[in-house]
């Protein structure tokens, strides 16, 4: 009986806790220029306005300790900067470009990759799509303090699931 009661309490707390997405409302950002969409937690990450050229948007927390970037660009050096090249370069631990970086997870497919880990006192997560026909790279990046891991691991998972390429026009 005691064990069941604790399990029930844990389930109730888990379902109602904002850390697990229960009370968080998500809004959708759609980028028309590069045809992608992503959801962000309303009131937690504040949109800073789309870039003048329409390539994406920056979102920051009120305390300015959490930053999310979503953007697209045309890969002018497609033969040199392949998805695998970008993945290999970005997933290096503690290189000149990635000082203090420790990669804890990485995955590469034919059309996207994911890399996550730590950099100093922050946790980072990045997901990149590549549209071969249009020669476009579409990026999602979020960085948050290790002290907010429980809260933002769950939020990052929700955001990443929502990050989708949409059908044109491009």
MIBA-75141 format. One line per field, with one value per atom (N, C-alpha, C, O): residue number from 0; residue in three letters; atom name; x, y, z. Coordinates in steps of 0.001 Angstrom, whole numbers, plus 500000, padded with zeros to 6 digits. Example, Ala and Ser with C-alpha at 12.3 -4.5 7.8 and 13.67 -1.06 7.14 Angstrom:
BEGIN
num [0,0,0,0,1,1,1,1]
residu [ALA,ALA,ALA,ALA,SER,SER,SER,SER]
atome [N,CA,C,O,N,CA,C,O]
u [513190,512300,513200,514236,512850,513670,512900,513409]
v [494310,495500,496700,496681,497750,498940,500030,501138]
w [507800,507800,507800,508465,507080,507140,507870,508039]
REM end
This chain:
BEGIN
num [0,0,0,0,1,1,1,1,2,2,2,2,3,3,3,3,4,4,4,4,5,5,5,5,6,6,6,6,7,7,7,7,8,8,8,8,9,9,9,9,10,10,10,10,11,11,11,11,12,12,12,12,13,13,13,13,14,14,14,14,15,15,15,15,16,16,16,16,17,17,17,17,18,18,18,18,19,19,19,19,20,20,20,20,21,21,21,21,22,22,22,22,23,23,23,23,24,24,24,24,25,25,25,25,26,26,26,26,27,27,27,27,28,28,28,28,29,29,29,29,30,30,30,30,31,31,31,31,32,32,32,32,33,33,33,33,34,34,34,34,35,35,35,35,36,36,36,36,37,37,37,37,38,38,38,38,39,39,39,39,40,40,40,40,41,41,41,41,42,42,42,42,43,43,43,43,44,44,44,44,45,45,45,45,46,46,46,46,47,47,47,47,48,48,48,48,49,49,49,49,50,50,50,50,51,51,51,51,52,52,52,52,53,53,53,53,54,54,54,54,55,55,55,55,56,56,56,56,57,57,57,57,58,58,58,58,59,59,59,59,60,60,60,60,61,61,61,61,62,62,62,62,63,63,63,63,64,64,64,64,65,65,65,65,66,66,66,66,67,67,67,67,68,68,68,68,69,69,69,69,70,70,70,70,71,71,71,71,72,72,72,72,73,73,73,73,74,74,74,74,75,75,75,75,76,76,76,76,77,77,77,77,78,78,78,78,79,79,79,79,80,80,80,80,81,81,81,81,82,82,82,82,83,83,83,83,84,84,84,84,85,85,85,85,86,86,86,86,87,87,87,87,88,88,88,88,89,89,89,89,90,90,90,90,91,91,91,91,92,92,92,92,93,93,93,93,94,94,94,94,95,95,95,95,96,96,96,96,97,97,97,97,98,98,98,98,99,99,99,99,100,100,100,100,101,101,101,101,102,102,102,102,103,103,103,103,104,104,104,104,105,105,105,105,106,106,106,106,107,107,107,107,108,108,108,108,109,109,109,109,110,110,110,110,111,111,111,111,112,112,112,112,113,113,113,113,114,114,114,114,115,115,115,115,116,116,116,116,117,117,117,117,118,118,118,118,119,119,119,119,120,120,120,120,121,121,121,121,122,122,122,122,123,123,123,123,124,124,124,124,125,125,125,125,126,126,126,126,127,127,127,127,128,128,128,128,129,129,129,129,130,130,130,130,131,131,131,131,132,132,132,132,133,133,133,133,134,134,134,134,135,135,135,135,136,136,136,136,137,137,137,137,138,138,138,138,139,139,139,139,140,140,140,140,141,141,141,141,142,142,142,142,143,143,143,143,144,144,144,144,145,145,145,145,146,146,146,146,147,147,147,147,148,148,148,148,149,149,149,149,150,150,150,150,151,151,151,151,152,152,152,152,153,153,153,153,154,154,154,154,155,155,155,155,156,156,156,156,157,157,157,157,158,158,158,158,159,159,159,159,160,160,160,160,161,161,161,161,162,162,162,162,163,163,163,163,164,164,164,164,165,165,165,165,166,166,166,166,167,167,167,167,168,168,168,168,169,169,169,169]
residu [UNK,UNK,UNK,UNK,UNK,UNK,UNK,UNK,UNK,UNK,UNK,UNK,UNK,UNK,UNK,UNK,UNK,UNK,UNK,UNK,UNK,UNK,UNK,UNK,UNK,UNK,UNK,UNK,UNK,UNK,UNK,UNK,UNK,UNK,UNK,UNK,UNK,UNK,UNK,UNK,UNK,UNK,UNK,UNK,UNK,UNK,UNK,UNK,UNK,UNK,UNK,UNK,UNK,UNK,UNK,UNK,UNK,UNK,UNK,UNK,UNK,UNK,UNK,UNK,UNK,UNK,UNK,UNK,UNK,UNK,UNK,UNK,UNK,UNK,UNK,UNK,UNK,UNK,UNK,UNK,UNK,UNK,UNK,UNK,UNK,UNK,UNK,UNK,UNK,UNK,UNK,UNK,UNK,UNK,UNK,UNK,UNK,UNK,UNK,UNK,UNK,UNK,UNK,UNK,UNK,UNK,UNK,UNK,UNK,UNK,UNK,UNK,UNK,UNK,UNK,UNK,UNK,UNK,UNK,UNK,UNK,UNK,UNK,UNK,UNK,UNK,UNK,UNK,UNK,UNK,UNK,UNK,UNK,UNK,UNK,UNK,UNK,UNK,UNK,UNK,UNK,UNK,UNK,UNK,UNK,UNK,UNK,UNK,UNK,UNK,UNK,UNK,UNK,UNK,UNK,UNK,UNK,UNK,UNK,UNK,UNK,UNK,UNK,UNK,UNK,UNK,UNK,UNK,UNK,UNK,UNK,UNK,UNK,UNK,UNK,UNK,UNK,UNK,UNK,UNK,UNK,UNK,UNK,UNK,UNK,UNK,UNK,UNK,UNK,UNK,UNK,UNK,UNK,UNK,UNK,UNK,UNK,UNK,UNK,UNK,UNK,UNK,UNK,UNK,UNK,UNK,UNK,UNK,UNK,UNK,UNK,UNK,UNK,UNK,UNK,UNK,UNK,UNK,UNK,UNK,UNK,UNK,UNK,UNK,UNK,UNK,UNK,UNK,UNK,UNK,UNK,UNK,UNK,UNK,UNK,UNK,UNK,UNK,UNK,UNK,UNK,UNK,UNK,UNK,UNK,UNK,UNK,UNK,UNK,UNK,UNK,UNK,UNK,UNK,UNK,UNK,UNK,UNK,UNK,UNK,UNK,UNK,UNK,UNK,UNK,UNK,UNK,UNK,UNK,UNK,UNK,UNK,UNK,UNK,UNK,UNK,UNK,UNK,UNK,UNK,UNK,UNK,UNK,UNK,UNK,UNK,UNK,UNK,UNK,UNK,UNK,UNK,UNK,UNK,UNK,UNK,UNK,UNK,UNK,UNK,UNK,UNK,UNK,UNK,UNK,UNK,UNK,UNK,UNK,UNK,UNK,UNK,UNK,UNK,UNK,UNK,UNK,UNK,UNK,UNK,UNK,UNK,UNK,UNK,UNK,UNK,UNK,UNK,UNK,UNK,UNK,UNK,UNK,UNK,UNK,UNK,UNK,UNK,UNK,UNK,UNK,UNK,UNK,UNK,UNK,UNK,UNK,UNK,UNK,UNK,UNK,UNK,UNK,UNK,UNK,UNK,UNK,UNK,UNK,UNK,UNK,UNK,UNK,UNK,UNK,UNK,UNK,UNK,UNK,UNK,UNK,UNK,UNK,UNK,UNK,UNK,UNK,UNK,UNK,UNK,UNK,UNK,UNK,UNK,UNK,UNK,UNK,UNK,UNK,UNK,UNK,UNK,UNK,UNK,UNK,UNK,UNK,UNK,UNK,UNK,UNK,UNK,UNK,UNK,UNK,UNK,UNK,UNK,UNK,UNK,UNK,UNK,UNK,UNK,UNK,UNK,UNK,UNK,UNK,UNK,UNK,UNK,UNK,UNK,UNK,UNK,UNK,UNK,UNK,UNK,UNK,UNK,UNK,UNK,UNK,UNK,UNK,UNK,UNK,UNK,UNK,UNK,UNK,UNK,UNK,UNK,UNK,UNK,UNK,UNK,UNK,UNK,UNK,UNK,UNK,UNK,UNK,UNK,UNK,UNK,UNK,UNK,UNK,UNK,UNK,UNK,UNK,UNK,UNK,UNK,UNK,UNK,UNK,UNK,UNK,UNK,UNK,UNK,UNK,UNK,UNK,UNK,UNK,UNK,UNK,UNK,UNK,UNK,UNK,UNK,UNK,UNK,UNK,UNK,UNK,UNK,UNK,UNK,UNK,UNK,UNK,UNK,UNK,UNK,UNK,UNK,UNK,UNK,UNK,UNK,UNK,UNK,UNK,UNK,UNK,UNK,UNK,UNK,UNK,UNK,UNK,UNK,UNK,UNK,UNK,UNK,UNK,UNK,UNK,UNK,UNK,UNK,UNK,UNK,UNK,UNK,UNK,UNK,UNK,UNK,UNK,UNK,UNK,UNK,UNK,UNK,UNK,UNK,UNK,UNK,UNK,UNK,UNK,UNK,UNK,UNK,UNK,UNK,UNK,UNK,UNK,UNK,UNK,UNK,UNK,UNK,UNK,UNK,UNK,UNK,UNK,UNK,UNK,UNK,UNK,UNK,UNK,UNK,UNK,UNK,UNK,UNK,UNK,UNK,UNK,UNK,UNK,UNK,UNK,UNK,UNK,UNK,UNK,UNK,UNK,UNK,UNK,UNK,UNK,UNK,UNK,UNK,UNK,UNK,UNK,UNK,UNK,UNK,UNK,UNK,UNK,UNK,UNK,UNK,UNK,UNK,UNK,UNK,UNK,UNK,UNK,UNK,UNK,UNK,UNK,UNK,UNK,UNK,UNK,UNK,UNK,UNK,UNK,UNK,UNK,UNK,UNK,UNK,UNK,UNK,UNK,UNK,UNK,UNK,UNK,UNK,UNK,UNK,UNK,UNK,UNK,UNK,UNK,UNK,UNK,UNK,UNK,UNK,UNK,UNK,UNK,UNK,UNK,UNK,UNK,UNK,UNK,UNK,UNK,UNK,UNK,UNK,UNK,UNK,UNK,UNK,UNK,UNK,UNK,UNK]
atome [N,CA,C,O,N,CA,C,O,N,CA,C,O,N,CA,C,O,N,CA,C,O,N,CA,C,O,N,CA,C,O,N,CA,C,O,N,CA,C,O,N,CA,C,O,N,CA,C,O,N,CA,C,O,N,CA,C,O,N,CA,C,O,N,CA,C,O,N,CA,C,O,N,CA,C,O,N,CA,C,O,N,CA,C,O,N,CA,C,O,N,CA,C,O,N,CA,C,O,N,CA,C,O,N,CA,C,O,N,CA,C,O,N,CA,C,O,N,CA,C,O,N,CA,C,O,N,CA,C,O,N,CA,C,O,N,CA,C,O,N,CA,C,O,N,CA,C,O,N,CA,C,O,N,CA,C,O,N,CA,C,O,N,CA,C,O,N,CA,C,O,N,CA,C,O,N,CA,C,O,N,CA,C,O,N,CA,C,O,N,CA,C,O,N,CA,C,O,N,CA,C,O,N,CA,C,O,N,CA,C,O,N,CA,C,O,N,CA,C,O,N,CA,C,O,N,CA,C,O,N,CA,C,O,N,CA,C,O,N,CA,C,O,N,CA,C,O,N,CA,C,O,N,CA,C,O,N,CA,C,O,N,CA,C,O,N,CA,C,O,N,CA,C,O,N,CA,C,O,N,CA,C,O,N,CA,C,O,N,CA,C,O,N,CA,C,O,N,CA,C,O,N,CA,C,O,N,CA,C,O,N,CA,C,O,N,CA,C,O,N,CA,C,O,N,CA,C,O,N,CA,C,O,N,CA,C,O,N,CA,C,O,N,CA,C,O,N,CA,C,O,N,CA,C,O,N,CA,C,O,N,CA,C,O,N,CA,C,O,N,CA,C,O,N,CA,C,O,N,CA,C,O,N,CA,C,O,N,CA,C,O,N,CA,C,O,N,CA,C,O,N,CA,C,O,N,CA,C,O,N,CA,C,O,N,CA,C,O,N,CA,C,O,N,CA,C,O,N,CA,C,O,N,CA,C,O,N,CA,C,O,N,CA,C,O,N,CA,C,O,N,CA,C,O,N,CA,C,O,N,CA,C,O,N,CA,C,O,N,CA,C,O,N,CA,C,O,N,CA,C,O,N,CA,C,O,N,CA,C,O,N,CA,C,O,N,CA,C,O,N,CA,C,O,N,CA,C,O,N,CA,C,O,N,CA,C,O,N,CA,C,O,N,CA,C,O,N,CA,C,O,N,CA,C,O,N,CA,C,O,N,CA,C,O,N,CA,C,O,N,CA,C,O,N,CA,C,O,N,CA,C,O,N,CA,C,O,N,CA,C,O,N,CA,C,O,N,CA,C,O,N,CA,C,O,N,CA,C,O,N,CA,C,O,N,CA,C,O,N,CA,C,O,N,CA,C,O,N,CA,C,O,N,CA,C,O,N,CA,C,O,N,CA,C,O,N,CA,C,O,N,CA,C,O,N,CA,C,O,N,CA,C,O,N,CA,C,O,N,CA,C,O,N,CA,C,O,N,CA,C,O,N,CA,C,O,N,CA,C,O,N,CA,C,O,N,CA,C,O,N,CA,C,O,N,CA,C,O,N,CA,C,O,N,CA,C,O,N,CA,C,O,N,CA,C,O,N,CA,C,O,N,CA,C,O,N,CA,C,O,N,CA,C,O,N,CA,C,O,N,CA,C,O,N,CA,C,O,N,CA,C,O,N,CA,C,O,N,CA,C,O,N,CA,C,O,N,CA,C,O,N,CA,C,O]
u [500811,500000,500855,500565,501899,502763,503445,503492,503971,504679,503739,504127,502518,501555,501219,501040,501137,500831,501952,501678,503195,504327,504375,504688,504070,504030,502943,503163,501773,500674,501053,500779,501674,502114,503122,503040,504070,505083,504434,504832,503439,502751,502007,502075,501296,500549,501492,501233,502591,503560,504173,504368,504474,505066,504140,504575,502856,501903,501623,501304,501736,501412,502634,502489,503812,505033,505378,505361,505695,506101,507377,507617,508199,509448,509183,510029,508022,507709,506723,506144,506536,505725,504241,503479,503786,502378,501714,500603,502353,501756,502328,501963,503181,503840,503008,502603,502764,502069,503109,504008,502979,503915,503243,502075,503998,503560,504414,505493,503917,504599,505232,504599,506488,507160,507321,507861,506854,506973,507876,507669,508867,509765,509384,509525,508902,508437,509590,509475,510696,511799,512404,512675,512616,513240,512273,512688,511008,509941,510241,510395,510317,510427,509577,509237,509242,508464,509041,509651,508851,509330,508437,507958,508219,507444,508395,509492,507960,508773,507869,506685,508403,507579,507250,508122,505986,505523,505783,505483,506345,506634,507943,508436,508509,509799,510903,511938,510678,511592,510851,509764,511445,510791,511390,512599,510545,511045,511612,511041,512733,513402,513122,513692,512254,511916,512722,513907,512066,512730,513825,513691,514898,515998,515483,514529,516118,515698,515659,514804,516576,516600,515665,515578,514958,513970,514547,513836,515826,516425,516127,516349,515629,515310,515072,514824,515152,514836,515618,515996,515844,516495,515437,514560,515534,514648,515535,516529,515178,515964,515023,513873,515544,514772,514810,515652,513902,513856,515154,515586,515783,517047,518255,519393,518002,519013,520058,521142,519743,520680,520407,521226,519256,518898,518724,518067,519321,519243,518896,519444,517982,517619,517711,517238,518314,518416,517812,518036,517050,516539,516715,516283,517342,517621,517980,518333,517874,518274,519233,519309,519969,520844,521155,521034,521554,521961,523410,524265,523673,525020,525794,525743,526494,527223,528393,528819,528895,530032,529581,530200,528509,527888,528845,528747,529766,530687,531701,532129,532087,533042,532337,532761,531260,530553,529362,528207,529665,528623,528053,528621,526933,526336,527322,527453,528006,528979,530143,530609,530614,531710,531282,532023,530079,529596,529418,529766,528874,528683,530022,530165,531000,532323,532961,533519,532877,533470,532787,533449,531464,530712,530726,530504,530987,530948,532317,532456,533316,534643,534614,534044,535236,535403,536586,537655,536392,537487,538474,539679,537978,538844,538991,538426,539736,539908,538559,538324,537675,536349,535393,534428,535658,534742,535444,535382,536106,536863,535953,534899,536348,535591,534382,533585,534232,533064,533287,534352,532269,532258,530972,529885,531094,529931,529527,530348,528247,527746,526806,526535,526307,525430,525588,525682,525616,525633,525051,525236,524341,523751,523694,523283,524105,524107,523275,523435,522371,521615,521907,522767,521213,521429,520931,521436,519937,519311,519385,518978,519891,519977,521008,521439,521384,522190,521794,521201,522146,521930,523227,523912,523563,524732,524316,523684,524678,524416,525563,526341,525649,526706,526802,525815,528006,528234,529344,530227,529266,530281,530400,529551,531451,531584,530470,530262,529745,528660,527297,526260,527306,526056,525892,526861,524654,524279,523844,523150,524246,523819,523196,523483,522349,521697,521535,521057,521933,521749,521229,521623,520338,519811,519868,519456,520379,520540,519931,520243,519056,518505,519249,519701,519371,519950,518963,518540,518598,517760,518679,519138,518937,519897,519448,520226,518209,517709,517814,518207,517464,517492,518834,519084,519696,521017,520920,521595,520058,519804,520167,519992,520667,520878,519904,519791,519206,518245,518689,518783,518958,519543,518589,517817,518668,518046,519148,519815,519329,520348,519769,519110,520021,519615,520750,521444,520917,521951,521346,520677,521588,521029,521960,522754,521861,522740,522502,521374,523568,523446,522485,521827,522402,521512,520036,519181,519733,518336,518114,517169,518979,518941,517579,517012,517055,515785,514679,513934,514575,513549,513758,512820,514968,515179,515467,515337,515846,515946,514570,514445,513540,512180,511688,511071,511956,511550,512269,511652,513574,514357,513840,513788,513464,512906,511623,511425,510752,509511,509803,509203,510728,511066,511640,511244,512564,513203,512188,512278,511220,510179,509347,508854,509196,508354,509079,508442,510393,511212,511031,511505,510342,509982,510245,510095,510643,510708,509318,508598,508940,507616,507736,508827,506632,506643,506776,506266,507477,507774,506585,505533,506653,507774,508984,508890,510108,511362,511833,512884]
v [498799,500000,501267,502209,501294,502473,502748,503888,501695,501840,502404,503291,501893,502361,503839,504582,504255,505651,506563,507609,506181,506989,507038,508078,505929,505907,506846,507589,506824,507709,509172,509997,509509,510881,511315,512431,510445,510770,511016,511929,510210,510389,511718,512450,512033,513293,514482,515420,514444,515546,515650,516754,514536,514535,515115,515844,514793,515305,516786,517476,517281,518690,519585,520807,519031,519822,520486,519828,521790,522460,521882,522016,521249,520664,519585,519318,518967,517879,518300,517454,519573,520075,520167,520586,519792,519773,521136,521239,522174,523506,524443,525618,523961,524810,524868,523842,526091,526301,526602,527417,525943,526155,526935,526713,527851,528601,528137,527574,528381,527924,529108,530147,528938,529911,529239,528138,529905,529409,530364,531577,529816,530622,530407,529305,531467,531381,531267,530556,531955,531962,530569,530156,529849,528530,527388,526234,527702,526716,525692,524498,526195,525306,525855,527038,524980,525372,524775,523706,525462,524988,525581,526707,524827,525323,525779,525242,526777,527286,527526,527819,527407,527555,529025,529826,529344,530721,531203,530504,532407,532983,532515,533117,531455,530949,531403,531902,531228,531753,532835,532602,534010,535161,535439,535642,535451,535741,537157,538097,537292,538586,539262,540311,538672,539237,538562,538268,538330,537674,538575,539798,537951,538689,539466,539047,540590,541439,540677,540947,539726,538969,537765,537034,537550,536482,535092,534105,534985,533654,532919,531711,533612,532924,533874,535065,533321,534101,533607,532439,534522,534225,534322,535185,533416,533408,533400,532676,534200,534190,534161,534595,533642,533630,535023,535846,535283,536598,536913,538065,535901,536147,536130,536300,535926,535941,534830,534931,533778,532668,531505,530594,531534,530492,531157,532190,530549,531109,530002,528901,530318,529394,530141,531272,529518,530075,529082,527876,529589,528779,529594,530744,529005,529762,528822,527659,529371,528646,529480,530698,528806,529514,528617,527394,529249,528509,528101,528917,526856,526316,526602,525821,527702,528130,527202,527121,526519,525610,524172,523423,523773,522467,521303,520302,521415,520311,520175,519069,521318,521276,521091,520276,521845,521810,520855,521273,519585,518571,518422,518919,517738,517490,516725,517031,515743,514976,515853,515722,516733,517638,518534,518694,519118,519987,519192,519667,517980,517112,516790,516916,516374,516027,517231,517107,518391,519602,520033,520389,519995,520463,519470,519857,518197,517206,516949,516065,517718,517572,518107,519164,517361,517816,518763,518483,519876,520764,521122,521190,521351,521782,523300,523951,523854,525316,526021,527073,525430,526017,525735,526471,524689,524244,524128,523083,525193,525174,524853,525469,523907,523530,522655,522409,522182,521390,519907,519359,519275,517825,517287,517539,516547,515978,514695,513806,514618,513434,512594,511437,513170,512437,513036,514252,512150,512618,511547,510350,512013,511099,511789,512945,511077,511589,510666,509446,511267,510515,511145,512021,510715,511299,512726,513491,513104,514418,515312,516472,514813,515632,515053,513906,515899,515405,516110,517188,515461,515994,515863,514844,516893,516869,517556,518613,516942,517586,517299,516365,518118,517947,519151,519844,519391,520520,521400,520950,522647,523633,524567,525435,524386,525150,524764,523583,525769,525496,525407,525515,525208,525146,523798,523093,523474,522318,522855,523869,522185,522617,521445,520280,521786,520811,521485,522616,520790,521342,520259,519096,520666,519774,520533,521690,519876,520507,519606,518419,520194,519533,520035,521179,519154,519560,519217,518069,520236,520033,520033,521084,518868,518732,519468,520219,519259,519863,521386,522006,521982,523436,523940,525145,523004,523321,524244,525269,523838,524638,523866,522649,524581,524050,524784,526009,524031,524589,524173,522982,525146,524897,525219,526176,524393,524666,524471,523436,525460,525404,525978,527018,525291,525814,525581,524566,526538,526478,526961,527994,526201,526563,526116,525193,526777,526434,525005,524512,524360,523018,523013,522007,524123,524215,524122,523906,524286,524209,522966,522911,521972,520744,520050,519735,519814,519093,519800,519166,521103,521883,521889,521625,522184,522393,521133,521160,520043,518788,518413,518016,518539,518216,519203,518799,520477,521503,521292,521369,521026,520805,519599,519629,518553,517371,517731,517296,518524,518957,519831,519655,520772,521666,520856,521048,519958,519161,518327,518224,517730,516949,517823,517354,519101,520002,520607,521168,520496,521119,520343,519213,520949,520251,521126,522347,520449,521107,521084,520095,522169,522285,522257,522415,522059,522088,523534,524445,523749,525075,526009,525617,527180,527669,528018,528274,528021,528318,529675,530143]
w [500000,500000,500000,499263,500815,500880,499544,499081,498932,497662,496587,495828,496526,495540,495741,494776,497010,497294,496791,496204,497013,496541,495019,494440,494378,492910,492411,491454,493042,492650,492847,491975,493967,494218,493164,492652,492834,491814,490463,489740,490117,488830,488805,487818,489888,489951,489846,489091,490607,490537,489155,488648,488546,487216,486173,485282,486282,485305,485488,484520,486698,486925,486956,487000,486937,487046,485728,484687,485744,484519,483943,482743,484752,484264,483230,482377,483300,482395,481312,480631,481158,480061,480365,479494,481576,481911,481822,481302,482310,482337,481278,481235,480461,479475,478198,477652,477738,476472,475396,475601,474261,473161,472047,471729,471462,470283,469109,469289,467930,466714,465994,465806,465596,464736,463376,463275,462352,460975,460212,460232,459548,458737,457278,456747,456633,455250,454258,453260,454518,453564,453383,452256,454476,454395,454703,454806,454848,455005,456103,455843,457335,458481,459609,459633,460541,461698,462955,462922,464064,465355,466435,466305,467491,468626,469721,469871,470485,471589,472796,472627,473998,475192,475467,475803,475316,475482,476913,477881,477029,478325,478930,479884,478392,478872,477932,478372,476637,475621,474851,474321,474795,474183,472807,472690,471749,470409,470337,470889,469654,469534,468202,467901,467412,466104,465007,465168,463915,462792,462226,462199,461781,461169,459956,459300,459666,458539,457222,456378,457034,455777,455795,454809,456921,457005,457194,457003,457566,457655,458953,459028,459986,461228,462377,462185,463582,464766,465978,466066,466899,468174,469268,469227,470255,471408,472650,472700,473648,474880,476088,476016,477190,478429,479051,478691,479977,480615,481342,481364,481938,482647,481703,482141,480421,479366,479496,478921,480243,480435,479497,479375,478834,477872,476516,476392,475509,474161,473173,473228,472275,471203,469884,469771,468901,467555,466573,466681,465619,464518,463244,463173,462251,461032,459889,460086,458700,457511,456702,456859,455829,454893,453704,453774,452624,451434,451589,451932,451337,451473,450185,449234,450165,448968,448629,447477,449626,449442,449626,450382,448946,449170,448974,449683,448028,447792,448925,449254,449525,450625,451964,452783,452190,453461,453390,453464,453248,453232,454637,455609,454727,456031,456921,458106,456361,457141,457588,458720,456733,457108,458274,459243,458174,459240,460534,461615,460413,461581,462247,463463,461440,461989,462674,463764,462035,462587,463886,464861,463882,465042,466207,467354,465915,466988,467624,468469,467220,467839,469264,469537,470159,471541,471619,471076,472293,472698,471585,471828,470375,469277,469328,470207,468404,468356,468188,468781,467376,467161,468323,468529,469066,470113,471467,472113,471891,473148,474331,474490,475147,476329,476062,476967,474838,474458,474733,474450,475284,475497,474897,475417,473805,473134,473861,474088,474221,474922,474052,474374,472954,472041,470653,470487,469654,468268,467365,467582,466345,465374,464020,463919,462988,461615,460742,460780,459942,458941,457578,457475,456552,455214,455102,454281,455922,455765,457001,456931,458129,459338,460296,460176,461253,462371,463658,463647,464778,466110,466880,466789,467639,468519,469823,469806,470944,472231,473184,472988,474213,475194,476099,476348,476588,477487,476931,476200,477301,476947,478142,478347,478927,480160,481115,481392,481624,482566,481881,482535,480549,479790,479098,478817,478839,478035,476680,476608,475608,474283,473530,473804,472587,471713,470367,470281,469322,467980,467046,467133,466156,465129,463813,463733,462787,461476,460414,460328,459607,458426,457197,457152,456192,454908,453806,453668,453017,451838,450630,450182,450118,449021,447761,447172,447347,446108,446141,445153,447274,447419,447938,447970,448345,448880,450107,450197,451041,452247,453514,453586,454493,455832,456748,456692,457586,458522,459931,460226,460792,462116,463258,463203,464290,465587,466632,466654,467485,468532,469815,469799,470936,472237,473229,473183,474114,475143,476458,476503,477532,478839,479963,479784,481133,482249,482752,482741,483185,483764,484945,485208,485651,486815,486427,487286,485132,484660,483806,483018,483959,483158,483201,482155,484394,484518,483745,482998,483924,483245,481737,480985,481286,479853,479059,477835,479680,478932,478387,477229,479221,478788,477728,476743,477925,476955,475625,474563,475686,474469,473692,472463,474391,473719,472970,471836,473598,472945,471729,470669,471891,470781,469620,468471,469918,468868,468090,466867,468796,468124,467189,466163,467554,466766,465565,464673,465539,464489,463196,463073,462225,460979,459763,459791,458703,457401,456820,456949,456182,455589,454083,453535,453423,451960,451506,452159,450359,449824,449788,450293,449252,448447,449285,450486,448623,449297,448841,449281]
REM end
